[in-house]
Amino acid sequence: MYDRRIAARVKGKVYKTVVRPAMMYGLETVALILSQFVILFWKCLQNHNVWHNASVYNKPFVESFEETPLLVAVLTYMGYGILTLFGYLRDFLRDWNFEKCHVAKERDEQKDFVPLYQDFENFYTRNLYMRIRDNWNRPICSVPGARMDVMERVTHDYNWTFKHTGTVLFDVINMGSYNYLGFAENSGLCANAAVEAAMKYGLGVCGTRHEIGNLDKHEELEKLVARFLGVESSMVFGMGFATNSMNIPTLAGKGCLILSDELNHASLVLGARLSGSTIRVFKHNNMQSLEKLLRDAIVHGQPRTHRPWKKILILVEGIYSMEGSIVRLPEVIALKKKYKAYLYLDEAHSIGALGPGGRGVVDYFGLDPCDVDIMMGTFTKSFGAAGGYIGGNKELIDYLRTHSHSAIYATSMSPPVAQQIITSMKCIMGEDGTTLGQERLCQLSKNTTYFRRRLQEMGFIIYGNNDSPVVPLMLYMPAKIGAFGREMLKRNIGTVVVGFPATPIIESRARFCVSAAHTKEMLDTALNAISEVGDLLQLKYSRHAWPSDEETNHFSYLDSHQD
C-alpha cells in the first residue's frame, strides 16, 4: 500500500511526502496531481510577488556585469591554448635535458610513491603560473596603510627563485589591501591601546577559551560586537577563515541541505563540505534560482528516501570579494521566511564598509538584524585586526560555545588584537567621544563612488555594485595579468591581479580596494596610472557610453579633511 503524506507545515517545520512501493496506483495518480497543483499554486504566488527595486530598496540597486566582448573571449581562449601547447613543448625539452628543470625532485626512496599533486596542477604551476609568479607574495616592509614600502626583488631563473636587491620602493600607493576604514596603522588611538594591552596581557594566551584562555577582554569584545550588530549575543574567534569552515559543520550535518551562492568564498565552501550536508548551488544573486531550489527541496525532500530535510541553510555573503557585488538581502530574507529556511550571512567585507553606521549589509538596506539567523564577519578588513565573529540569538551562541571546534580546540584571540577591535569598533560607533568613525565611513563612500565612476568613464569594464569598495577591473587575457601588475608597480601603485583558478578562465582581473585613508591626490595618481597602463595594454574594452559627470570630477569632499 502507499504510505503517502501530503506536504504540510506544522510549527515552522516542513513535512514532506515519503514514497514507498505499493499497488494502489490510483492514490499515486491523485498524489501526483496534487503535487503538480501545489507547484502551480507556488508559481502563481511567485508571479504576484515579483520583487522590484523600487519596492525593496530605498535607492536604486545598481550593479554592472558587462558581458565579455566576443573577440576578447576568443583571443583569451587562444592565449591559454598557446600557453598550454608551449607548456607541453617545454616539458618535452625538460625531459630530454634541453631545458633546465627547476621543479623539486623526489628522493630516491619515494619515487614509487603515489604523487601528492594532480598532474594538471603541476602542469599549470610549471608552465602558466610560473610566468607571472612575480606578481604575488611581494614582501612589504612597512605598515600596509594607504601607502607602503615594497622590497625590490629580481629573478634570474624565470620566477623559480627570487633575490632581494636591497632596494626599497618607498611610498607605493596601496590599492590592494582590505583596509576599508584606514585602521591599519601603527600610530593613533587604536595602535596605542593595542600596545597597552600587550604590556598588560602579553601577546598570546597559550590556551583555549574553555581552559585558561578566557580573558576579560574577550568577554568585553563579545558584548560590544553583539551591541554593534544589534543581536542578543556573539562569539569571537582567532581566525576569520576558520570562523566559517569550523562553525558551519556545527550548524548543519547529514540530512541537512545547504544552498550556497555560486560565488561564495572558499571558507564557506569548505565549511559546507566538511559538514556532510547535501550542497546545492544557486546562480549568483539570482532569486529565481534560489527559490527554485527551495521549492524543489520542499517538494522532493531528500534523495532516495524523500524524507523532509532536517533543516535548510542558505549561505550568502554581504560583499562578494571577487565580484564587488552586494547580496540582494531583502529578497533573500523574504524567501527564507517564505520557505522556513535558515540564513547564514558572511559579512567579512561588508561589516564596517557598508551602511550609514558601518554595520554592514543589514544596515545598508535598513533591515532588522533579527531577520538574519546567523551573522558572521571578520575583523581582518575594516577593523585592521584579525579573527572573526558569529552573532545571533543567545541559544545559538551558547550552542556554539559547547560544540564548535573553533571554540573547543582553537587558541584564544591575542589580547592586543582584541583591544584593536574594541577601540576601532567604538570609534565607528562614536563611543570614543569623536566623530572620526563617521567621517571615515563618509569618506569611504565618497572615495568609492569617485573611483568607480572615473574608471567607467575611462572605458574599463568594471564589475560590481556602485557602493562596493571592492572594484574589479577586467583584464581577461593571461598575458595581461602579469603585465598589468608589473606596469602598475613601475608607476608606484600596488595592485592585486587575479586569474584562473581563482576566477573563471576568461575573467582574469585586477582587484582594487578603496580605503577611507586614500586622499583625492592618491586616487587621481592611481587613476592616471591605470589609464596609462590601460592604453598601453589596450584594456578599455567597455562598449557602454559613460557621460562625464561634474559631480564625479568635483566632489564637495575634495577640500574636506582627510583622515
Number of C-alpha atoms within 10 A of each C-alpha: 10 15 12 14 12 12 17 12 11 7 5 11 15 19 19 22 21 19 15 11 8 11 9 10 11 10 15 16 11 11 16 12 12 14 17 13 12 14 15 12 12 13 14 11 11 13 10 9 9 10 14 9 12 10 9 15 15 11 10 10 14 12 16 14 12 15 10 16 11 9 8 15 17 13 15 21 16 13 15 17 12 11 17 16 12 14 17 13 13 18 17 13 14 14 12 10 10 11 12 12 15 12 10 6 9 11 8 7 7 10 10 9 8 7 10 6 8 8 10 9 10 13 15 16 14 18 19 18 18 13 16 19 16 20 20 13 7 13 12 14 13 15 12 23 25 25 20 19 21 21 16 16 16 13 12 9 10 14 15 15 13 14 10 12 10 8 10 14 15 14 15 20 23 26 25 22 20 25 27 31 28 23 26 24 16 15 10 9 15 23 20 16 19 22 18 14 20 17 12 11 14 13 16 15 17 14 15 17 21 15 12 11 17 16 16 10 19 22 15 13 20 21 16 18 24 19 15 16 21 15 21 18 21 27 24 26 24 22 20 20 20 20 28 27 22 21 22 26 21 17 20 22 19 13 17 19 25 26 22 23 23 16 20 19 18 13 17 26 19 17 23 28 17 17 21 16 21 19 15 16 17 19 13 17 20 15 16 14 14 23 18 12 16 22 15 12 21 22 21 19 22 19 12 9 12 17 17 23 21 16 19 24 24 22 22 27 28 25 27 24 24 20 22 26 27 26 20 20 22 16 17 20 18 13 18 20 14 11 18 18 22 19 23 23 22 27 26 26 28 30 28 29 34 27 20 16 19 26 21 23 27 25 19 22 18 14 14 11 19 15 17 21 19 23 22 24 27 28 27 19 24 27 27 22 20 19 23 23 24 27 26 23 17 13 10 18 19 13 12 20 15 11 15 19 17 24 22 16 13 18 21 28 27 24 25 26 25 26 25 25 26 22 21 26 24 17 20 25 20 15 13 15 9 13 13 14 22 17 16 25 23 19 23 25 22 20 25 22 18 20 22 27 19 21 20 20 18 20 18 23 24 26 24 25 23 24 24 27 31 30 29 25 25 25 28 24 24 26 17 19 21 20 16 24 22 19 19 18 17 13 17 22 24 27 23 20 23 23 20 14 10 11 14 10 16 21 20 24 28 22 24 23 21 30 31 26 22 25 17 17 10 17 20 15 15 22 18 16 19 22 19 15 20 19 12 13 15 13 21 21 18 19 12 12 10 14 9 13 11 8 9 16 13 11 15 10 13 15 9 9 9 14 13
